[in-house]
Amino acid sequence: GSHASECLEGTRQDILAGIETWAIDIDAPNIIWINGYPGVGKSAIATSIVEKWRSSGRLGSSFFFRREAADTMTPHALWRTVAHDLGRRYPTIRKHLITLLAEDDTVHTTSNVDKLFRELVHNPLLASSDIHRERSPIIVIDALDECGGLDGRYSDHRKDLIRTLQSWSSLPSRFKLVVTSRRESDIEQMFSATPHRSLSIFAGQTASLQSSKDIRAFMRHELRQIVSQYPLMSPDWPGEEIIGNLTKLASGLFIYIKTTLSFRRGGFTSWPAIQGILNGHNSDCHAVSFSPDGTRIVSGSWDEIIQVWDAETGEAIMGPLKGHTGPVTSVLFSPDGTRIASGSCDKTVRVWDAETGEKVIGPLEGHTSWIDSVSFSPDGRRIVTGSRDCTIRVWDAETGETVMGPLKGHTRPVSTVSFSPDGTRIVSGSSDKTIRVWDVETGDTVIGPLKGHTYFVTSVSYSPDGTYIVSGSWDKTIRVWDAETGETVLRPLKGHTDWISSVSFSPDGTRIVSASSDKTIRVWDVETGETVMEPLKGHTNLVTSVSFSPSGTRIISGSYDKTIRIWDPEAAETAMKPLGGHTHSVNSVSFSPDGSRIVSGSSDKTIRVWGAETGEPVMRPLEGHTYTINSVSFSPDGSHIVSGSWDKSVRVWDAETGETVLGPLEGHTGWISSASFSPDGTHIVSGSWDKTIRIWDAETGEMVMEPLEGHTDLVRSVSFSPDSRFIVSGSRDMTIRVWDAVTGKTVMRPLEGHTDMVKSVSFSPDGTRIVSGSNDKTIRVWDAKTGETAMGPLEGHTHSVNSVSFSRDGTRIVSGSGDKTIRVWNVETGETAIGPLKGHTKSVWSVAFSSDCTRIISGSSDGTILIWSLDVEYSTVKPSDSLCNDKIANAFNPGVYLLNPL
């Protein structure tokens, strides 16, 4: 059940009314997503609507995820709960489930979430046509973002759940689903591709006036509770001025008021960490580290003590651990999480029991000066230390005996040491400005000294796969080295304005995090060396230590300001640029055949046509569709535009006047995901969530044959071959099919190889190849005659590949992805030829080459369209005055956008 209280009576009336309006609207999408920052009251709203619908008889089932109960609150538990509740309430569903379990009494124990959802929920609902509309069930799922626990979006449970939630949208609209969550990237990605109604609860400067009134009412209620406990306190305590100030400070966050008032009641009752601050040390915090399971944090300080914290609540759960007689400079957990090693200015190493806090080994003595760095081997059997005595020592983690060393070679203090992932090498960095790699068996230097930094090396670390080494230095730069050859693989990474104190790779090896004396933390893309978000600011003194959590979803930092901070890197990168033109996600973009115009289709239900050189709109928005527009493209002669929409219709527009010349073409029973002209301009093909493909006469709008059937799940993309004889289609059933455009028959077996939904398909200009992009993050190229894989999978994108297309000369493929980037691939080699191109702040949904192959256009969920140059050294284009305020012409290098966001 819910762990949150209902909304205070009289508050959130506007939001609750909007939800109720959606619930009774039979034509509305059957999913509503209630989203917002932590603390805006999503769970309270969910609890309120659950109780309302329970009373009115419409509640089908409810499920409230909790991060701390991730092991039991799984997608399997969710759908079994929903099936149980629906079976109790609806006789038809109960009968269906009884029959199903009689035939297969193991179906409810299957590990396959998709099968569980399909058999226990989806199919019984489809079979229950006798449920009256006014009694049709509403399901409420609260805190989707807490599914999977600390692993967050990397959790298999969460991935499974997101996949089944997408399937809900294919149910009849009378079966309603409410989902509440934070706006995290994987959830936002799912909803951007799923028909739904979005209800955003804003905070900060965008918080609504009504939210502020509700918070004031809530605060008055809470204050009355406090005043009632103190008879001598003034009834109007603390006064209108303070109440007004607190309301402003809350900025739409109910959790702010709860947290503030908890101080008056005697301290925190919970800690809404991320971003969180841990206070407890009495001096500079010099080192921090996560436990391997991400549930605990250990910190060491110049106050000579070690503390262990709960990573979720921020509570101190152990310590202070005392024993060192000098500042603690380095701390970390053993790989199995059972022990903690610490190094100190007292020249010793100590090993502690991570459960009891008892010292189990030490002090380990041998170094003749401060120990600046300690690290466990991957198997936990060895500890390596680096010291200001310029040496490195290796210790037995069980006995505390020295097993190797002192290793000598550095000519100044050793500031940082770390094992390679396979445990065969040790990397060290020193104040002598060099990096060395040592053989763990022999103690010999096997690589180095690596030179390049111009000042002290403060931090070194291997990538998770052992192929790279990252280093940070007092010269304010970060360098990435090949771990086998010792060569630098990227230019120095610059951005910090003071010396680098700590560097570390993310668990997936795609990011580097760095901390600096400039009080900031930066996150870098390993492939490009570019920063992927704005600097993380909050510490008030130099940041000494930084690392990713094991799941990669959080960053922890320690500082001389005596605090430890936990950061949500996902939230840090959601800065949105002002949108011009479309007011929602741009789902499809395409050049006109002569390259002079661009057409775009959006979730704002409009189509826009732009001048490709100027970025100016060339006509009013084209309006007529009543729902999200998923696909737009020009006719081969450029005189018409075809569009496909979630309103289940296809329309054809005059490209000069914007008038509708054909349509709406109706026949599909599900949302239309793709529509395009045949190369000869005589036909239009459309693909739909109803699993079918339809072919229409481009002059009359009549269907020219029966729907093409064969796919077993929704059709995501369709396209004609260059000679108009064939049609290729990609589907959520993970297959690609090729059809005869005259007979409607398939001409070969389904093309199989992708392991997730096929999002985009297209023929090569000569018709001999088919390119496909998929949710499995890969691109494949197929022989159009045999159906065999001709190339791939092409790997590089870190999220779904949403759009792929050949260049007109057939030598390149362009791809757009949910990872917010665009890549250009060499068709001969399969290598990335250009990219990743960065500029969009959300998923890229559509990409295309211009006819002369010199430009690429891209459309994104961030509501913008970008044009990229491929072959000019510099280009200068004056941004459109009507689309943005920046009137300064810009010159960009190749591979960056030519126009400001449209």
N, C-alpha and C positions, 0 to 999 in steps of 0.2 A: 504494500500500500504506500500511500504518499507519506513522505517525511516532512512535508511542508504544510503550514496552515493555509486555510482559505484566505482569499483577499478580504481585507477589512470591509465590512458592510458599507456600501456607498462609494467605494473606490473601484477603479478600473472598469467603470461602467461602459466607457466608450469601447474598450477592447473586448469586453465580454459581449457587448451588443454586436460587434462586428463578427465575432465567432458564431454567434447564434444565427445571424443572417446567412452566413455561409452554410451552416448546418441544415437549414431548411430549403436552401436553393438547390433544386434537383439538377440544374444545368451547370452548377459550379464544378470545378475540378474536385475530385473526391479526396484530395489531400490538402490540408492547410499546415503551413510551417510557421510556427511562432518562434521568432528568433531574436536574439539580443545578447548584450554583454552579461557576464555573471553579475548577479545582484539586482537585476531589473525586475524580478518577480515572476519569472516564467513558471516556476513550479507552483507558486501560489495560484496563478491563473489556471494551471492545469488541474489543481486540486478543486478549485471552485467549479469548473465546468464538469468535472467528474461527478461531484455531488449534485449539481443541477440536473444532469442527464440521468443520474441514478434515480432521482425523484420522479422525473418525467417518463421513465421507462425506455429511454433511448440509449443508455450506456450499454455497449456491447461488452467491453472489457477495458481495463486500464493497467498500465505497467509503468513503474517509476524506477528508472535505472539509478544506481548509486555506485560511484567509482570504487568505494572501499569494499563493495560486495561483488566485484567483477567476476569472481570465480563461479558464483552461483546465479547471478543475474545476467544470463547469456541469451543470445537470440533463440536458442532451443527452449529455454525457460519461458521466454516471452510468448512464442507462438503456441506452446503447449497450454499456457495460461489462457490465451485468447480463445483457443479451440475449446477448452473446458468451459469457459464462461459463456461462449456462444451456444454450446451444446445444452447447457442448463436452461438457457433463456428461450431458445427457438426449437420447437419439436422437429421441424424438417431437418435442421442441421444435426440435431441429436440422433435422428434416425440414420442420416448419412454416415455419421461417425461410428455408430454401432455396427453398421454393415461393413464399413471399411475395416474396423478392428477385428471383426469376425473373420474376414478374409485374410488379414495380415496383422497379427497382434504385436508385431515388432515395429510397425511403422512409426510409432511415437518415440521410439528409441534410436532412430536413425541419426547418424552423425552429419548427414547431408541436410543443411538448413533449408536449401531450396526445395528439396523433396518434402521436408517436414511442413514448410509453409504451404506448398502446393496441395498436399494431400489433406492436411488438417484444417486449413483455413480457406485457401483460394477456391478449391473445387467445391467444398460444402456451401460456400456463399453463392457461387454460380448456380448451384442446384436448388437454391432456396428462393425460387421466384414467387412463392406465395406470401412472403413477408410483406406486410403492408408498408407503403412508403413512410407513413408517419411513425412506424415502429422499427424502421430499418436501423441497424446497429451503427454506433459511432465508437471507434476504438481510440484511446488516448495513450500515447507513448511519450513520457516525459524524460528529459535529460538524455537525449540520444548521444550527446557528446561524452557522457560518462560511461557508455558501453565500451568495454575493453579495458577499463581501469587506467592505470598509468601509461599503458602502451598506446592509448589514444588511437589516432588514425592508423597506426601501424599494427593494431591488433587484428587478428584473423576474425575474431568475433564481430568486430565493428564492420569489417569489410563484408562479411556474410550478411549482416543485418541490412546494410545499405543496399545490397543487391536485391534482397527480398522486398524492401520498401519500394524500390523502383517498380517491382512487379505489381504492387497494390494498385498503381495507377491504371492498370489494364482491366480492373474490375469495374462493373457498372457504377455510375456516379452516385447511386443511392447509398452505397457502402462507404461511409466516411472514415477518414483517418486523421487524427490530430497528432502532430509531432512538435515537440519543443526542443530547442538546443541552442548552443552558441553557434556563431557563424564560422565554423572551422572549415578548412579548405576542402576536405573530402566530402563533407556534408553539403557545402555550398555547390561543389561540383555535381553531386548527385541531383540536387534540386534544380540546377540549371538545365539539366537534361530530362527532367521529369515534370509533367503538367502538375501544377499545384497553385494554391493561392498563398502568398507570402504576407505575414503580418509581423513587421519589424517593430520592436520596442526600443526606442532610442534612449541614449544616455549622453551625458556631456552637453556640449553646446546645442546639440540637435534634440535634446529632451523636450517633449511637448509641454505646453502650459498645463494641460490636464494632468500629466504625470507629476508635475511640481505640486499641484493642488492635492493629488492623492497622497504624495509623500508628506505634505504638511498635516493632512488628516491622520495618517498613520503615526506620525511623530507625536501628535497631540494625544492619541490613544495610548501610546507607549509611556509618555510622560505622566499621564494620569495614573498608570500602574505604579510608577516610581513614587509619585507624590503620596499615594495612598498608604505607602509603607512608612512615611515619615510625617506624623501628625503636626509637627511644628513647622513644616515646610509650607511656604506660601502656595495657595492653590493654583496661581498662575505662573509658578516657577517653570522655566527660567526667564520668562518674559518674551514678548512678541519679537523684539529685535533679534534675540539669539535664535529663536525658532526660525525667523526669516533667513538669517545667515546660514543656519544649518541646512535649510531647504535648498538654498543656492549651492552650497558646497556638495550636497548629495548629487546634484545634476542628474536626477532620474534614477539613482541607485538606492533601492530600499536597503540593500546590505550595508550601505554606508551608515544609515541611521541605526540599524541593529548593532553594528560594530561600535559606533560612537557611544550609544547608550549602555552598551555592555560594560564600559569603563565605570559608569556610575553605579552599576549593579555589582561591581567587584571584579572586573577583569574579563578577558575574552572567554567566550564559551565555544567559539569556533574560529578558525582562521581561514579566511577566503584567499588562500595563497594562489599566486600567479596573477600579477606579480606580487611576491611576498617579501617581507623583511624579517630576518631573524636577529634578535638582539639578545645578548647574554655575555659576550666577551667584554672585558674591561680595558682592552687595548687593541692595537691593530690586528685584524684578522688576516693572517698571512697565507693560509692554505685551506681549500675546501674540496670535497670530493663526494660523489654519489656512491651508494652501495650498488653492487652489481644488479640487484633487482629494482633499483630506483626508489625504494621505499624509505631510505635513510640518507642522511647527510652527515659527514664528519667534518669538523673544522678545527684548525689549530691556530693559536694566537700568540702574540708577544706577551700575553699575560701568563704564559708558561703552561696553559691548560689546554685540554682537548674536550670538545663537546660533541655529542651525537644528537641529531634532531630527526623528528618525523617529517619526511619530505612532503607529506600531504597536509598536515595540520600546522607545521611549524613549531610544534611543542618540543622542548628539550626532553629527550627520553633517556639520556644517560649522561653522567658527568656532573661536575667537571672531573676528567681523568687527570690526576696529578702525579708527578714523578720527575718530570724534567725540571732542571734547575736553570734553564735558560729559555728564551723564546722558542716556540714550536714553529719550524719553518716549512714542514712538509708532512702531510697526512694522506693516507688512502686505505681503502678496504682491500683485503685479499680477494682474489678472483671468486672464491666461494662465499664471500661475505661474512666469514666467521671470525676474522681477525682484522685488526687495524695496526698499521705500521706508522711510526712517527719519527721524524728526524728533528734535531734541535741544535741551537747554538751552544748547548752544553757538550757538543762533540759526540753525542750518543744517539743510538737508535733503540727504540722500545717497541715491543709488540704486545697488543692488548686483545683480550677476549671481547669480541664485538657484542656479545649478549650480556655479559656480566660486568664488563669494564675492568676486570682484573688484569694485572700485568702478567703475561705468560712467558715472555722472554725479555732479557735485557736487565740493565742497559748493555747494549753491544758497544764495545769500546775498541778503538784502534785508530780512528782518525785523530789527527792532531789539531784540527781546527773545526769551525762550524760545519754542520751538515746542512746543505742547502736543498737536497733532493733525495727522495726515497721512492722505490718502485718495486712491486712484486713481479716475478716472472709469470707468464700466462698460466702455468700449472700450480702456482702458489708455493713452490718448493724453495725458491730463491728470492732474496731481496738484494737489490743493487742500490748503492748510495754514492752520491757525489759530494765532494767537500771542498772547502776553501783551502785545504792543504794540497790542492791541485791533483788529487788522486781519486780513483774509483775503487770501491770494494764490493765484493759479492759475498753474501752471507747465506748460511743454511737457515731457512725460515723455521725449521723445527728445533734445531739445537742452538742456534745463535753463533755457531762456529764460522770463522772466515774460511770460505772455500776457494777464493781467488783474490789476488791483489796484495798490496795496492797496485792498480794499473796506472802506469805513468806514461805521460806523453804531452798532456796539456801543460802549458807553461804558466798558467794563472788559475785562479779558483775554478772548480767545476760547479757550475750553477744548476745543471739540469741533467738527468739521466732517465732512460726508459728502455725497456725490453722491446724487441720486435715481436709481432704477434705469434710467431712460431717458437719464440724463446731461444733462438740460436744466436742472436746478435744483441748488442747493447749500443744505443746511440747516446752520445754525450755532447753537451754544449758548454762553452767556457768563456770566461772573461778575456781569454786570449784571442777572441773573435772567430774561433774555428769550431767545427763540428767533427767528431770522430765516431767511427763505427768499429766495434770490438767483437771478436769471436768469443763466445761464451765458454767454449771448451778450452781454448788455448790462451786467451787473454791478449791475443795479438790485435793490433790495429789492422783491419781489413779494408777499410775505405777512409781516406782522409789523410791529413786534415783538409776538410772542405772549407774553402775560403770564399768570401764574397761580402759578408757583413763587415761593416767598418767600425763596429763598436761591440761591446760585450754581447755574447749570445746568452739569453736568459731562459729560454724554454725550447725544448725539442720533443717531438712525438712522431711515432710511426702512424701511417694510415692503417685502417683495420685490415686491409689485405696485404700489408707489408711492402707495397710497391713504392711508397713515397715517404719522405720525411719532411715535416714542417718545422721551421725554426723562427723564433722571434728574437728581436735584438734591441739594444739601446739605440741603435741607429734609426729607430722608428719604422723599420720595415719588417716584413714577413717574407720568407723565402721557402720555396717548395723544391725538394731535391729528389732525383731518381735514387732509390735506395740501393740499386745494384751498381750503377755507374758513378754516382756522386755528382752527376750533372744537374744544373738547375733546369726545371721543366716549365717554369713561368717567370716572367719578369718579376722584380721585387714588388710585393703588394704594399702600396702606400695609401695612407689615409689618416692614420693616427698622427696626432700632433705632439706626442711625447713618446718616451720609450715603451717598448712592448714588454710586458711582464709574464705573459702566459699565452700559449697557443695549444690547440687541440683539434683533432678531427671529429666530425659527427660519426655516429655508429655506422651509417651507410657509406661513409667516405666521400660524400658529395659536397660537404661544407667544412670550413675551418672557422673556429671561433677564436677571437683574440681579445686580450685585456691589456689595458695600457695605463700608464701614469697620467694620461689625459682625462682619466675618470670615466672613460667610455668602454663599451664592448662593441666589437664589430663582427659580422658574419660574412664570410667570403665564399664564392663559388669556386670549387677546386679546379673546375675545367677552364674557366675563363679568367679567374683571378679578380673578378669584379665583386664589389659588395652587393649583397642581395637584399639589404634593407638599410634603413637609416641607423646611425649609431644608437645603441641602447644607453640611455642616460638615466641617472638616478643616484649613483654613488657620489658622495661629496668629497672623496679623497681618492688617491690612486687605487686602481683595481689590481690586486695582486695575483689572483688565481681565477681560472674560468674553465668550465668543461660542460659538455652535453650530458644529459641524462641517458641511461642505457637505451631508452626508447627513441631518443632524438627529439622528443617533443618539448623538452625544457632545457634551459641553460642555467647553471648556477655560478655565482661569482662571489668572491670574498674581497674585502677592501680594507684599507687603512682607516676607513671611517667607522670601523669596528662592527660592521654589519655584513650579513650574507644576504644576497638577493636571489630570488628565483624568477626567471623570465620565461614568458611564453613567446618563442620566436615567431610563431604563426601570427599571433595578434600584432606583433611588432611590425609585420610587413604588410598590413592592410591599409596603409595610407592611400586614400583615393584621390585621384586628380579630378578637377572639375570636368563634368561631362558637357559636351556640346553636341546638339543635334538630337540623337536618340536619347531616350530617358531610361532605357533598360538595356539588357544584354543584346549585343549585335551577334546574331547567330549565323548569318550568311552574307558573304560579299562576293562580288564578281566584277571583272572588267567587261566593258563593251568590246565587241570584236576589233574596233579600231583603236582601243586603248584610251579613248578620250573621256570616257565616263566610267563611273563606278556605281553599282547598285548595291544597296544594303537592306537586309531585313532584320527586324528586331522583335524582342519580346514586348515592346511598347505598341505592337499591332500595326506599325507603319512600315512603309518602304520609302527609302530616300534615294535620290539620284544626285551624284556629285560630279563636279568637274575634276578629272584626274590630275590636272596640272595645278589647279588653284585650291582645290578643296572646298570651293563654294558650292552650295546646293544649287542645282540648275532648275528645280521646280519645287512646288509645294510637296509636302509629304503625301504619299499615296495611301489613302485610307479606304477600308472596305472590309478587310478581315476583322473578325471579332475576337481573335485570340492570337497567341504568339505566332510569329512568322518564322518558319524554320529554314526555308530554302528560297533563294532568288537567283535568277540568271537571265541574261539577254538571249534573244533569238539570234541565229547565225548572221542575219543581216542587220542586227542592232536596232530593229524597228519596234520590237516588242520585249516585254519583260514577263517572265512566268514566276509565280510565287506559290508556295505550298505552306499550309498553316495547320496549327493544332485545332482550328475550327472545322477540320476535316474536308476543306475545300481547296481547289486550285483556281487561281485567277490569272488572266492574261491582260496586260496593261499596254497602252500605247506609250512607247518610250519617249516620245516628243511632248505629248500633251498630259500624260499621267491619267488619262481616262481609262476605265475598264472597257476592254473590247471583247472579252469572252469570260463567261463564268458568272457566279461561282460554279465550277465543275464539281458536281457532287456524286458520290457513290461509295467512297471509302467509309467504313464504319469506325475507323480509328484515326488518330492524329496523323497528319501527313508530315513525314520527316524529310522528304527529298522530292524535288521536281525539276525537270530540265527538258529543253527542246532536243529533238533529234538534229544531227548536223545538217540535214537537208531542209530543216524547218517545217516539215509536214506533220510531225507528231510531237506529243509531249508524253513523257513517262513520269509516273509518280509512285513512290513507295510509302507504305503506311504501317502504323502500329497494328493494323488489323491483319498483318502477316502477308499481305498481298501486294502485287504490283499491277498498275493499270496503265493502259496506253490509250491516249486521247487524240482525236483528229484536231490539229492545231487551227483549222479553219472553222469547223462547226462545233467543236467541243464535245462531240459524241465519242463514246467509247468504241474502239474499233474491234475489240475482241473481249472475251470473258477475262475476269481477273486472273493473273498468273499466280498459281498457288504451288507451294512446295516448301517454303521456309516454315520452320516450326516455332518461330518467335518473331517479334516485330522486325520490319525491314527498315534499316537505318539509312541506306544510301543506294541510289540508282543512277545509272549513266548509260548513254548510248555509245556504241563503237563509232569510230570516225566515218565508216561507210553506212551508218544507220541500220545495219543488218542485225546487230546483236545488242543486247542489254545486259549489263552486269549489275548485280545487286549484292549488298552486304547486310548481314542480319545479326540480331542478338543471339541467334542460335550458333554463332561462332563460325558460320560458313559463308562462302561466296558462291553465287550461282550465275551461270551464263545462259541467256535465253535467246531463242530465235525471235526476232522482233516481228516476223510475219506470221509464224505459226503459234507462237507463245509457248513452244516446247523448250525444255532445257536441252542444251547441245552437248553437255558433258556432266560427269559426276560432280557433286558439290566439292568445292575446293576447301580442304581442311588443313589446319595448321595453327591458326590463331587459337589462343586459350581463353579468350574472353570476347565480348561483343565486337563485331566488325563495324567501325564507325563511318568509314569512308572508303569508296572504291572509285576507280577511274581508269579508262583505257589510255594507253600511250598514243601519240599522234598517228603512228603508223598502224595501230590496231593489233600489234603483235604481243603486247604486254598489258597486264593489269596490275595496278598498284593498289594496296589496301593498307589501311591504318586501323589500329584496334585499341580497345581498353587494356590489352595486355602490354601496352607501352611500346609495341614494335610495329615495324612496317615490313610488308612482304611484297615481292614482285613475282608475278606468275606468268607462265607461258599461256597466251590466250587461246592457243589451238589445242594444247595437250592438257592444260590444267596443272602441269607440274610447277613446283617452286623454281623460279629462275634465279632468285636472289633473296637472301635474308635468312632469318629475321634481321632487319637493320635496327640496331639498338643504340640508344643515346638519350632519348626522352625519358624523364623520370615519372611521367604520369601518362594518362591515356592519350593516344594519338587521335585527334578529333577530325582532322582534315588532311587529305593528301591530293596532290595533283602533279601531273607532268608539265614540264616546260614545253613550249610549242615545237622546239627542235628535238625534243625527246631525250636530251642529254642530262637533264636534272629532274629531281623530284623535290617539291616543297612540302613541308609538313608543319602543322600547327598542333599544339598540345595543351593538355590541362596543366602542364608545368609552367605555363605562361610564356613559353618560348617558341620560336620558329627555327627550323633547320632546313638547309638545302643539301641534298645528297647527290653524289655522282652516280649516275645510272650504271656506268661500267664497273666501278669498283665497290659500290655500296658504302663508301666512306662519306663522312660529313664533309661537304665542300665549303660550306659557310655556316657559321652559327656556333652555339645557339644565339639567335638574335633576341635581345631583351628590350622591352619597352612597355609591353602590356603589364597591367597589375593583377589581372585575373586570367582565367582560362582563355586560350585562343581557340575559337570555334570554326573559323573558316579562313582558308588561304588560297591564293591563286596567283599565277604568273600573268603579266601583261603579254599581249600578243608578240611584242618584239623581244621578250625575255629579259628586259632591262630592269623591270620592277616587280615587286611582289606586293600584294595587298593582303591585309589581315584584319579580321574582325574578332572582337573579344567580349567576354562577359563584363569587362570594365566599361562597356558602353562606347568604346572608341574604335575607330578604324585608323590603321597606320599604313603608310606607303613606304616601301624600302627600296633603295637603289642598289643595284648589283654590279654595275660596270663603270660607274663614273667616280673619279677620285674625290671630287667635291661637288656638292649641289647646293644651291641657295634658292629657297622658295619662301615667299612672303606668306606667313600664316594668314588664314582667313579671318578678317575682322569680325565676321558674324559668328564665328565658331569659338574664338578665344580672344582674350584680352591682350595677349602678347603681340605687339606690333613690330617686334624686332626680327628682321630676317636672320635665319640661322644657316650656318654651313656645317655639314656633318660629313664624317668619314664614310666610306663605303660600308654597306651593311647596317646602317642605322636609318631611322625613318626620316623622310624628306619633309613631311608635313606634320604640324602639330596634330594631336588627336582630333579626329573629325567628330 
